[in-house]
Amino acid sequence: MEQILKNYIDGEWVESKSLTSLEVVNPSSGKLLGRVPAGSGADVEFAALKAHEAYQSWKDVPAIQRIQYLFKMKQILEQHADEIAEICTNECGKTVSESKAEIVRAVENLEVACGIPKLLQSEFSEDITKGMDEFSIRQPLGVGACITPFNFPVMIAFWFMPYAIACGNTYIIKPSEKVPLTISRIFELFEELKLPPGILNLVHGGKESVDAILRHPYIPAVSFVGSTNVAKYIYQTGVTNGKRIQAQGGAKNPVVVMPDADPETTVKIITDSAFGCAGQRCLAASIVMMVGKAAETFTELIVASAAAKKTGNGLMAGVEMGPVISKESKERVLKLIQKGLDDGAKLLLDGRSILIPGYENGNFIGPTILGNVDSNSEIYNTEVFGPVLCIVNVESLGEAINLINKSRYGNSACIFTGSGAAARKFRHDTLAGNIGINIGIAAPMAFFPFSGWKESFFGDLHGQSGHAVEFYTQTKVVIERWHDEWTRKF
């Protein structure tokens, strides 16, 4: 029987209380990589208790000392980047370069979180009335937790965890049960940090573990990234239980192409955005809106660029796109493509029948492009989360913005243009949290929050940077007066 992954709680690797386990499968080959506990409320109970106990002393450790562990985390991730990237590629399917890119993003967040001694500084007002001062301070909440998705096994946890522990909280990471191997290895490497027990914990599992996190009284703050339906559930359940919640949901990211856009760079950036990570990222371009005569120039160029992309095992040299995560995901994407065709879309590039020699059991779909897509169709309005790009023709920038603003999603929107006036109108009028100007993936650097509007985000404070600091701390206001007669005694 294959070994089942263990949880990491209170500084030790411990077996799960779960009676069942799930398979972890390589999406390129279909081979079994290992097994992960299906989840247990008892595991979360144990982790929350130990994290709560550790918090009692960790919160009093000076911030300048807490961040020393983050500096060491950065060094470990950088030193072991090749190993971590290979594990990541094996279990989630993306290319090695894409895996390394998310490690870089994780490191960026560690670097920003190392500025906590400055980021935690608050405000002071002297003499709000004669002899009286008022100031605010930020203090940690307690135990934080994040529930991470399959598409970024490394990066997403680091949107949250470094800030939480730097602010004086302790933490629990619950990785996707589809890709638990990468973060487990990172925890093994982090043992050399010699963090005090209970500061950083890892609990595996599915819905039972999630529900236990959302209901546990020792966990006041929970972060999530995933689909909109699950994000809604996380938000509603967490808030009902009195928790702070930041829940990043799904997306349907539009890219507007103006007739004056530069053809070479625009085409490359759009196809990289749409088909990188096999379209399985919340910032992937999924709809191209061709404005006016742009369709005459760009449609064929985009199809040709997508057709030239090499699909295969992400560990192989030259491969630009790997498989989708599972057979179930592949079947869902194929059904959506067919539904789009049934609704009148035109098949401009068909990747449904792609075969990769030696990897016949892999979950591969080649780049697929649909033209003449109706804005009322299912394929237009559904997050496909696969390598599928829809093309829509519109008469004006205003029409494109109106279509974007009608969407229930608001994660990202991008425009390609040589006009500063068009770019300004777009960034001002478009209802989305992350805006790209001649950028295909509007991913904020770690010193900005990862925004998201409408049904792409549920909560008030986003991940990364100052938002993360606010999310993992609570403000205490102090008003003080010292009478003169007291000072004269000394």
Steps between C-alpha positions, in 0.01 A plus 500: 500500500629847407611729780244760603623855553518622857392826655755736655374621838684650796838446338448128427376278216188322622261255342152620413195381691322463165388145423516550123750635250503645149729437204749761382542446124748640249273674243750446217542125538208390715745331737435490873736728692373433851202519731371779719260486798143578402471725803393495860353754737717345771812599305387861484407495868848381595674752270284791620565414864877481455506815287295683764739391771800611295335836432505589871877545489555571127294821512748646749808424293626830352416540132865548412567151638197340336606610152839329533318174428359653179847591380597136549185380321598712201845343492359148521252554215770650280755229579253218431307663213588230245388216727178677604418591139536138385264376772254776413509412130454130569186546708327795332622474141631847429838548334817523708542865406147571622571315824817702553307820430261436786792434733631845404161647592510321834843646568373849412236472772758384753712802413211742546391334825853551632406869514248435777687711760420799277161377372372456858568860594185696574395858576559738790327829576642715779277739696158401364404721791743664740724238658327207329642281223337237280659227293423166339688173504457178304493165674469146357170311491607149601496201264464557127431242230502482122326256268697488176413385144664244273627736231769673711626253763774741614405860435153534650597395852766771495244769418389456860724299733812724515297805598301309759796360690705820460212687666510259795235247405546125471383319187340194340528421129244265344625422145286366219465125536584479126850646545624442857853381420665835425403677821579185700853508364528871579402424860770235514753756382369757747585270791851645487350837598458372856176694533343462844249210495148591401582817308458345156278196443384289204168314495389293201152409387187600313167648603499358853827678574372821340181498705692437819723801427199720429332406828789479743492773767880525519527602130375858454635563148474282188631561147385311192562488125284288269177497303224754559249247630743371762618854580138595577467198726827579679397861550146433618597216733798685642316825561214311664759364741634847575820479294686739276490356147681584179376271226631537146253352252483423130557721198424554134776738404444713188773643281410793276701542180489842333584538129814699590650229723846372410441165323815311596500567874121492533464156341781344701380642831138396442582141405743468790230630734223278364696174478765528771433248779250344254267792573471389862565829675268768625668768287505307171363687199177325404317745271657717231284796396606619157407868457408609148758404239726330756341166407641528146855523633504298817267199473711293261822603677369381836382169354837443336690585819284266708532218246879524522511440874648166601285298738639214711654393828614815678836342584591465132715765332313735270155421638290814543177352634422200717179309575196602701495368854273196473292283270187655651629846415580393145149360451345822636708720267417283198128522578521879525676521163230288340228709664662812357492348152138396549419860592640627170869565565747434219789261562817688400749264667416153628715347773258231612662204327862569585716194576835515675716194414588312816239686702179358360345490850568867562229765535607700195296752306677709239445875459143553384352822357134574435388792283163667453419439867166632623524703823187323626640150448618265773858485372522880519369526855657190660849478644641219284831466689661334203686592180202657324487853361182668376503782244228765488475783249376842618463836328654728763696520823184615675317188388787284628497672840123460527529127432776466758303687764195276451701193602450357846878467524749780559840349558703641211456690175769605251526725196754513218528839336738773391263770623546653842147638488350156430711345777391765750132457414536125537671506840257763629172348379562124517360317804781260588750486784816445295549703181765435236611752240692316226536223760337158462519387862428786739663331800589756770846494650514395864510860622150557357185307599367233265169665428174362367146635469145371475472120520874459458553595864308476826630705790649841566877457512698317232816295517852644491661820627318751722165324461651183646641693796158652570328164459722322752499774764246687706526867592514615860456873567662642814407838654724608785553788737773556759423761766767755582490425872600138425802607300611744772543208743798370303 
